[in-house]
Amino acid sequence: MAGKMLPGSVLYPGLLALALIIFGWQLSPVEGLPESIPEPVVSEQAPISVFPDFAAVVEVDERKQQFFQFLKDYIDAANAEVLETRQQLKRYDEIAATGSRFSPTERAWILALADEYDVDTGELFEREITAELMRRVDEVPLAMALAQAANESAWGTSRFALEGNNIFGQWCFESGCGLVPLQRQGNASYEVRKFESIGESVRAYIKNINSQYSYEELRERRARMRRRNEPLNAFDLAAGLAAYSERGENYVDEVQNLILQNELDRL
C-alpha cells in the first residue's frame, strides 16, 4: 500500500522548522574556535609605559648588568630583522654577480631597499647597487651597541631615555620631533628625537649606522671582516664612530673602553 502523503499544511511548516534549525546551527560559533580572527602576533616587544628605574639600583655592577640585560633582547631582535633582509639581498647579489638582469619585480625590490638605506642609485649598475647594499644591510655588534647605549643614556638614567625612549642620543631636525636639550645653544635647531618604544629607538640606531655617510669607514671595516669570514669585532668597528659625537676620537676611546671594561664581547 502506498504511504499517505502529509498535507501541505503539515509538510511545509515542518520543512521550514528544519531549515531554520540547520541555518541556525551553521551560524552558531563552533565550540573551541575563536569568535573572531586574532590579531597577528608581533615579534617586536610591546612599547613600555615606564622605563626601568636604573638609578634606584645602588650597586654599580648590578645596575650595569640590569641595563645590559634589558637592552640585549631589543638589540638582538633588531639585528635579526636586518639579517633576515640580508639573506634575501644575498640571493639578489648572487644573481647580479652573474651578469643577469633583474626582472621588473626584482629591480623594484632592490630599488626600494636602496631608498630605505639611502643609496644613490642614479649612476650605478645593478651589480654596484647590490654590492653597496651588502655593505649596509648588516648587523651592528651587540657589544658596540650596548657600549654606545650606556654612554649616550648615562646607563639609562638620562632625561632623553626616560622621557623619549632615546637610548642612543639620536637627533632630529624638525620642530616638535623630540625633546629640546636644556643646554642647546641659541642658534641650534636640533632636538633629541622622541621614540614610541625602546624597540623603535634601537632599530633607528642600527639604520643610522647602516645608512649615514659618516659611518662609511665602519661599514667598510665590517665588510672586510665578512669577506674574511671573521666574526664582527666590536672593538675594531668602534674605531669608525668618530663622527657619532662632537668628542670625536675621545668618544671612540670611551666606547672601546666600555667594551673592554665590561667584557661586552662575551655577552
Secondary structure, 3 states (H helix, E strand, C coil): CCCCCCCHHHHHHHHHHHHHHHHHHHHCCCCCCCCCCCCCCCCCCCCCCCCCCHHHCCCHHHHHHHHHHHHHHHHHHHHHHHHHHHHHHHHHHHHHHCCCCCCHHHHHHHHHHHHHCCCCCCCCCHHHHHHHHHHHCCCCCHHHHHHHHHHHHCCCCCHHHHHHCCCCCCEECCCCCEECCCCCCCCCCCEEECCCCHHHHHHHHHHHHHHCHHHHHHHHHHHHHHHCCCCCCHHHHHHHCHHHCCCCHHHHHHHHHHHHHCCHHHC
